[in-house]
Each structure stands twice: as C-alpha cells, then as structure tokens.
Amino acid sequence: MFDRNEDLKLVRRCKRGEEAAFAELLGRYRNAVYGLCFRMTRRAEDARDLAQEVFIKVFTLLDRFDETYAFSSWIFRIATNHCIDHLRRNRMRLLSLDGCTGPDGEPMEMPLPDNGPGPDRLLERSEAMARLEEVVADLPPHYKVIILLRHDQDLSYEDIAVVLDLPLGTVKARIHRARAMIQQMLQARSYEI
C-alpha cells in the first residue's frame, strides 16, 4: 500500500526543509488519514479538522520520527491517538450509517453495477454493512481503532502493534476480543451475520 523506502526518502527531504516533499507526503496520506478520522468520528467536519491537525502535528514532530519504523505506522499512530483523544474530550455518541452523509456532506449512495448482483442482493449487503458499521461504532475506542486499522487500513498485526505501541500478542488478543464482541453485539441485536 505505502512504499516504505519512498516514504523514507520524502521524510529525509522534509527534514532538509523541502516543502515540496511534505506536500507529496501529505498527498500520499491525505485520504488514508482522513478516512481513519472519518471512520472514528462518523462526522465529515470533525474528520477534516482532525486530519488537518494530524498533519500539523506530523509536520511539527517530523524531526522526532525514528527512521527504523515505517512512516505509515508513525502517522497512523498519531492519527489514532488524536482521534481517541478527540472522542474522549467530546464523549460524543457515534452515529450509525443510516441517514449518514459521506465525506463531502452529501447523502451516501450505492452505485449499482450493470453486471453485478441484483438490487435485492445489494440491499442485503448494504443493510448488513450498515448493521456492522453500527456495531463497530459502538465498540470501545481501543477495540474500534484496532478493527479499523486491520480491516479499513489493511495493516498487518505487526504494523498495528507499532501504530498503537502495543505488544504483538496484545494486538492479536484485542482483535480476537473485538471480533467476539462484534459477533455478540450482532446476535444480541438479532442481526444475521
């Protein structure tokens, strides 16, 4: 997904004061960081603000970046911690996707491909995803973030351990517990999986 060597070259250029290199890093990570922030907060406006704050923090802390780690792990750790802090500060109730707007503020739509499954199957999938999103949104933040990093950002267990500064065994245990909690919550709400 992200090229570790290319990131390292850009970081080194940034540390030398090249603004274009930081702009390139911003371009590479803008969507992923915003996506993580949006999934954590469920609000486009908050996600935009948080993502911007993350990049400001990255810029100011870049001289502290340890080049033995992947830049992607470092930036996702900053974004994750920033979102969790925001959620704790605001103690906001997270919303389900039902009636939710997309990142641009417009109602979310599901495009229907011509050669794909029929509308009934798409509706079933959409409803199942909405139920899953609702359940994931209700997870405690330390479980939610681990599920989002694993399944939205497609990070390996090892990368998640670096991002969250946790032992690998703890990451595996939390993912297992989070998945079990999701199953229990789906069953308790009488949802089919």
VOBA-1610 file (N, C-alpha, C; in pm, whole numbers, padded with zeros to 5 digits, always signed):
BEGIN
Met+00082-00118+00000Met+00000+00000+00000Met+00087+00126+00000Phe+00169+00144+00103Phe+00260+00258+00108Phe+00402+00205+00095Asp+00482+00270+00013Asp+00620+00229-00010Asp+00710+00287+00098Arg+00760+00200+00184Arg+00840+00242+00299Arg+00965+00319+00256Asn+01032+00271+00152Asn+01155+00337+00107Asn+01126+00475+00048Glu+01020+00485-00030Glu+00983+00614-00088Glu+00944+00712+00023Asp+00870+00663+00122Asp+00833+00748+00235Asp+00958+00799+00306Leu+01055+00711+00328Leu+01177+00750+00398Leu+01253+00858+00320Lys+01258+00845+00188Lys+01324+00948+00105Lys+01254+01082+00122Leu+01120+01078+00121Leu+01043+01202+00136Leu+01064+01263+00274Val+01065+01180+00377Val+01086+01229+00513Val+01222+01296+00524Arg+01324+01235+00468Arg+01458+01294+00474Arg+01462+01428+00402Arg+01391+01438+00288Arg+01383+01565+00216Arg+01309+01669+00300Cys+01205+01626+00368Cys+01129+01717+00456Cys+01219+01771+00566Lys+01297+01683+00624Lys+01385+01724+00733Lys+01490+01824+00686Arg+01520+01821+00556Arg+01614+01920+00500Arg+01543+02051+00466Gly+01412+02054+00488Gly+01338+02178+00466Gly+01268+02189+00331Glu+01259+02081+00256Glu+01194+02085+00125Glu+01042+02077+00143Glu+00975+02189+00119Glu+00830+02195+00135Glu+00758+02103+00037Ala+00814+02089-00083Ala+00751+02004-00185Ala+00744+01859-00138Ala+00843+01816-00062Ala+00844+01678-00011Ala+00732+01658+00089Phe+00708+01759+00175Phe+00599+01746+00271Phe+00465+01747+00197Ala+00454+01829+00096Ala+00330+01831+00016Ala+00306+01694-00048Glu+00413+01630-00092Glu+00399+01497-00151Glu+00357+01394-00046Leu+00415+01401+00073Leu+00373+01312+00183Leu+00226+01336+00217Leu+00189+01461+00223Leu+00050+01496+00251Leu-00042+01434+00146Gly-00004+01445+00021Gly-00083+01386-00088Gly-00094+01235-00079Arg+00013+01172-00036Arg+00012+01025-00026Arg-00076+00975+00087Tyr-00083+01049+00197Tyr-00152+01002+00317Tyr-00284+01074+00346Arg-00315+01178+00271Arg-00434+01258+00299Arg-00560+01172+00308Asn-00586+01091+00208Asn-00710+01012+00205Asn-00713+00906+00315Ala-00601+00842+00338Ala-00598+00736+00440Ala-00619+00794+00580Val-00554+00906+00609Val-00568+00968+00741Val-00710+01022+00757Tyr-00759+01090+00653Tyr-00896+01141+00661Tyr-00994+01025+00679Gly-00974+00917+00604Gly-01063+00801+00614Gly-01065+00743+00755Leu-00949+00732+00815Leu-00942+00681+00952Leu-01015+00776+01048Cys-00991+00905+01033Cys-01058+01004+01119Cys-01209+01000+01099Phe-01252+00987+00975Phe-01396+00982+00947Phe-01460+00858+01008Arg-01393+00745+00994Arg-01448+00621+01049Arg-01450+00625+01201Met-01356+00694+01262Met-01354+00703+01408Met-01462+00799+01460Thr-01486+00909+01390Thr-01578+01011+01441Thr-01716+01006+01378Arg-01727+00952+01257Arg-01852+00945+01182Arg-01905+01083+01143Arg-01821+01184+01146Arg-01861+01320+01109Arg-01757+01379+01015Ala-01802+01418+00897Ala-01710+01470+00795Ala-01637+01595+00844Glu-01707+01685+00908Glu-01645+01809+00955Glu-01536+01780+01059Asp-01567+01694+01155Asp-01467+01657+01255Asp-01349+01587+01191Ala-01377+01499+01096Ala-01270+01425+01030Ala-01176+01519+00955Arg-01233+01619+00886Arg-01148+01716+00815Arg-01059+01791+00914Asp-01120+01837+01023Asp-01042+01911+01123Asp-00934+01823+01185Leu-00971+01702+01222Leu-00875+01612+01285Leu-00761+01577+01191Ala-00794+01548+01066Ala-00690+01513+00968Ala-00592+01630+00952Gln-00647+01752+00944Gln-00561+01869+00932Gln-00471+01883+01054Glu-00528+01862+01172Glu-00450+01870+01296Glu-00342+01762+01300Val-00374+01644+01248Val-00275+01535+01243Val-00157+01577+01157Phe-00184+01635+01041Phe-00073+01675+00953Phe+00008+01790+01012Ile-00056+01878+01084Ile+00019+01984+01153Ile+00111+01921+01258Lys+00056+01825+01331Lys+00134+01758+01435Lys+00251+01681+01371Val+00224+01612+01260Val+00329+01538+01190Val+00439+01633+01147Phe+00401+01747+01092Phe+00499+01845+01046Phe+00586+01893+01161Thr+00523+01922+01275Thr+00600+01974+01388Thr+00685+01868+01457Leu+00644+01741+01446Leu+00717+01633+01514Leu+00808+01553+01420Leu+00817+01595+01296Leu+00891+01516+01197Leu+01036+01492+01236Asp+01097+01586+01306Asp+01237+01566+01347Asp+01250+01455+01451Arg+01140+01416+01514Arg+01142+01307+01612Arg+01115+01170+01549Phe+01079+01168+01422Phe+01047+01041+01356Phe+01168+00949+01356Asp+01150+00827+01404Asp+01255+00726+01408Asp+01251+00648+01278Glu+01353+00662+01196Glu+01356+00604+01063Glu+01365+00452+01062Thr+01378+00389+01178Thr+01379+00243+01182Thr+01236+00188+01168Tyr+01137+00275+01185Tyr+00997+00234+01173Tyr+00940+00286+01041Ala+00830+00226+01001Ala+00762+00272+00880Ala+00692+00405+00909Phe+00703+00499+00817Phe+00636+00628+00833Phe+00485+00608+00843Ser+00431+00513+00767Ser+00286+00488+00771Ser+00242+00448+00912Ser+00319+00366+00979Ser+00286+00327+01116Ser+00288+00448+01208Trp+00386+00534+01190Trp+00400+00652+01274Trp+00284+00748+01256Ile+00249+00775+01131Ile+00141+00872+01106Ile+00006+00815+01150Phe-00016+00684+01132Phe-00141+00624+01177Phe-00148+00623+01331Arg-00035+00609+01397Arg-00035+00615+01544Arg-00077+00755+01588Ile-00020+00856+01525Ile-00056+00994+01560Ile-00206+01017+01535Ala-00254+00973+01419Ala-00395+00993+01384Ala-00486+00917+01481Thr-00450+00796+01513Thr-00531+00715+01605Thr-00539+00781+01742Asn-00425+00818+01796Asn-00423+00881+01928Asn-00500+01013+01927His-00487+01088+01821His-00556+01217+01811His-00708+01196+01808Cys-00754+01097+01734Cys-00897+01067+01726Cys-00950+01018+01862Ile-00877+00931+01925Ile-00920+00880+02056Ile-00927+00994+02157Asp-00828+01083+02155Asp-00832+01199+02244Asp-00954+01285+02215His-00983+01306+02087His-01100+01385+02048His-01229+01321+02099Leu-01240+01191+02081Leu-01361+01120+02126Leu-01375+01128+02278Arg-01266+01114+02348Arg-01271+01123+02495Arg-01310+01264+02540Arg-01252+01364+02474Arg-01282+01502+02510Arg-01430+01535+02487Asn-01481+01488+02379Asn-01618+01525+02341Asn-01722+01424+02383Arg-01677+01305+02421Arg-01769+01199+02463Arg-01890+01194+02372Met-01863+01201+02245Met-01973+01206+02150Met-02031+01067+02126Arg-02159+01065+02101Arg-02228+00941+02065Arg-02206+00922+01916Leu-02148+00810+01879Leu-02122+00785+01739Leu-02250+00741+01669Leu-02265+00784+01546Leu-02386+00757+01469Leu-02368+00636+01379Ser-02479+00571+01349Ser-02473+00463+01252Ser-02471+00524+01112Leu-02453+00443+01013Leu-02452+00491+00875Leu-02592+00521+00823Asp-02696+00476+00892Asp-02832+00505+00848Asp-02853+00655+00852Gly-02882+00713+00738Gly-02906+00856+00733Gly-02779+00939+00743Cys-02665+00877+00727Cys-02537+00946+00740Cys-02497+01004+00605Thr-02418+01109+00611Thr-02367+01168+00488Thr-02224+01121+00466Gly-02181+01131+00343Gly-02046+01092+00308Gly-01947+01201+00343Pro-01820+01182+00310Pro-01715+01277+00344Pro-01739+01417+00287Asp-01811+01425+00175Asp-01836+01555+00114Asp-01963+01621+00164Gly-02032+01558+00260Gly-02154+01613+00316Gly-02280+01573+00243Glu-02265+01506+00132Glu-02380+01461+00053Glu-02427+01326+00103Pro-02557+01293+00085Pro-02605+01160+00125Pro-02526+01051+00053Met-02498+00944+00125Met-02421+00834+00066Met-02510+00755-00028Glu-02455+00717-00141Glu-02528+00638-00239Glu-02448+00514-00274Met-02518+00407-00311Met-02455+00283-00352Met-02474+00268-00503Pro-02367+00284-00582Pro-02383+00267-00727Pro-02418+00122-00760Leu-02505+00104-00856Leu-02546-00031-00896Leu-02480-00069-01027Pro-02382-00158-01024Pro-02318-00200-01150Pro-02413-00285-01233Asp-02400-00273-01364Asp-02488-00345-01456Asp-02471-00496-01448Asn-02349-00544-01436Asn-02324-00688-01442Asn-02307-00751-01304Gly-02335-00678-01199Gly-02318-00728-01063Gly-02445-00793-01012Pro-02449-00813-00882Pro-02567-00872-00821Pro-02688-00780-00836Gly-02803-00838-00825Gly-02927-00764-00840Gly-02951-00669-00724Pro-03050-00583-00739Pro-03080-00485-00635Pro-03113-00547-00499Asp-03180-00664-00500Asp-03214-00727-00373Asp-03089-00772-00297Arg-02992-00826-00369Arg-02867-00870-00306Arg-02786-00749-00258Leu-02785-00644-00339Leu-02715-00522-00298Leu-02778-00462-00172Leu-02908-00465-00166Leu-02977-00414-00048Leu-02941-00496+00075Glu-02938-00629+00058Glu-02900-00716+00170Glu-02758-00683+00218Arg-02667-00669+00124Arg-02529-00636+00160Arg-02521-00500+00228Ser-02592-00403+00172Ser-02591-00269+00228Ser-02646-00269+00370Glu-02753-00340+00391Glu-02811-00348+00525Glu-02716-00418+00621Ala-02652-00524+00572Ala-02556-00596+00657Ala-02438-00505+00693Met-02389-00428+00596Met-02278-00336+00622Met-02321-00227+00720Ala-02442-00177+00705Ala-02492-00074+00796Ala-02500-00129+00938Arg-02546-00254+00950Arg-02554-00316+01083Arg-02413-00333+01140Leu-02322-00377+01057Leu-02184-00396+01103Leu-02123-00262+01143Glu-02143-00159+01062Glu-02091-00026+01094Glu-02149+00023+01227Glu-02276-00002+01248Glu-02342+00039+01372Glu-02278-00030+01492Val-02252-00158+01479Val-02191-00235+01588Val-02047-00190+01610Val-01971-00172+01504Val-01832-00128+01518Val-01828+00011+01583Ala-01922+00097+01547Ala-01927+00231+01606Ala-01951+00226+01756Asp-02017+00122+01804Asp-02047+00109+01946Asp-01937+00042+02027Leu-01832-00005+01960Leu-01720-00066+02032Leu-01646+00040+02114Pro-01586-00001+02225Pro-01499+00094+02296Pro-01386+00139+02202Pro-01339+00262+02217Pro-01240+00316+02123Pro-01117+00229+02101His-01064+00164+02205His-00942+00084+02186His-00968-00042+02105Tyr-01092-00090+02102Tyr-01127-00203+02015Tyr-01163-00153+01875Lys-01234-00041+01870Lys-01275+00012+01740Lys-01154+00046+01654Val-01056+00113+01713Val-00941+00155+01635Val-00863+00035+01583Ile-00855-00069+01661Ile-00779-00187+01617Ile-00851-00257+01500Ile-00984-00259+01505Ile-01062-00317+01394Ile-01048-00231+01268Leu-01054-00099+01285Leu-01042-00010+01169Leu-00903-00018+01107Leu-00799-00023+01189Leu-00664-00034+01134Leu-00646-00166+01060Arg-00704-00271+01113Arg-00688-00403+01050Arg-00771-00415+00922His-00898-00376+00929His-00987-00404+00817His-01007-00286+00722Asp-00997-00163+00769Asp-01009-00049+00678Asp-00875-00012+00616Gln-00773-00004+00700Gln-00642+00036+00651Gln-00559-00085+00607Asp-00608-00205+00632Asp-00543-00329+00590Asp-00400-00340+00644Leu-00380-00294+00768Leu-00248-00305+00829Leu-00228-00446+00885Ser-00105-00491+00881Ser-00072-00620+00941Ser-00076-00607+01092Tyr-00081-00722+01162Tyr-00078-00720+01308Tyr+00047-00649+01358Glu+00158-00673+01290Glu+00285-00613+01331Glu+00280-00462+01318Asp+00223-00412+01207Asp+00213-00268+01187Asp+00119-00206+01290Ile+00011-00276+01322Ile-00083-00226+01422Ile-00012-00216+01558Ala+00070-00315+01589Ala+00145-00313+01714Ala+00234-00189+01721Val+00296-00154+01610Val+00381-00035+01606Val+00296+00091+01619Val+00186+00098+01543Val+00100+00216+01545Val+00047+00243+01685Leu+00002+00138+01751Leu-00060+00155+01883Leu+00039+00138+01999Asp+00164+00109+01966Asp+00268+00089+02067Asp+00226-00018+02168Leu+00184-00132+02111Leu+00141-00246+02192Leu+00221-00370+02155Pro+00234-00464+02247Pro+00297-00592+02210Pro+00210-00664+02107Leu+00273-00742+02022Leu+00202-00814+01916Leu+00093-00904+01975Gly+00122-00970+02085Gly+00023-01058+02148Gly-00101-00981+02193Thr-00081-00860+02241Thr-00194-00777+02284Thr-00280-00739+02163Val-00215-00708+02052Val-00288-00674+01930Val-00374-00792+01887Lys-00314-00911+01884Lys-00389-01031+01843Lys-00506-01057+01938Ala-00480-01041+02067Ala-00587-01065+02165Ala-00699-00964+02150Arg-00664-00837+02129Arg-00768-00734+02115Arg-00849-00753+01988Ile-00783-00792+01880Ile-00858-00819+01756Ile-00954-00935+01778His-00904-01038+01844His-00990-01154+01873His-01109-01111+01961Arg-01082-01034+02066Arg-01190-00989+02156Arg-01287-00896+02083Ala-01234-00809+02001Ala-01320-00716+01927Ala-01412-00791+01832Arg-01357-00889+01763Arg-01441-00970+01673Arg-01547-01047+01752Ala-01510-01099+01868Ala-01607-01170+01952Ala-01716-01074+02000Met-01675-00952+02037Met-01773-00852+02080Met-01868-00817+01965Ile-01813-00805+01846Ile-01898-00774+01729Ile-01999-00885+01709Gln-01954-01010+01715Gln-02046-01124+01700Gln-02155-01120+01805Gln-02117-01098+01930Gln-02215-01094+02040Gln-02313-00979+02021Met-02262-00864+01982Met-02349-00749+01963Met-02447-00771+01848Leu-02398-00831+01741Leu-02487-00862+01628Leu-02595-00960+01670Gln-02556-01063+01745Gln-02655-01162+01791Gln-02752-01099+01891Ala-02703-01015+01980Ala-02790-00952+02080Ala-02893-00859+02014Arg-02855-00805+01901Arg-02947-00715+01830Arg-03030-00792+01728Ser-03018-00924+01733Ser-03093-01014+01644Ser-03062-00991+01497Tyr-02936-00958+01471Tyr-02893-00940+01333Tyr-02835-01071+01283Glu-02860-01097+01159Glu-02791-01210+01094Glu-02659-01160+01043Ile-02562-01246+01047Ile-02426-01208+01006Ile-02404-01224+00859
//
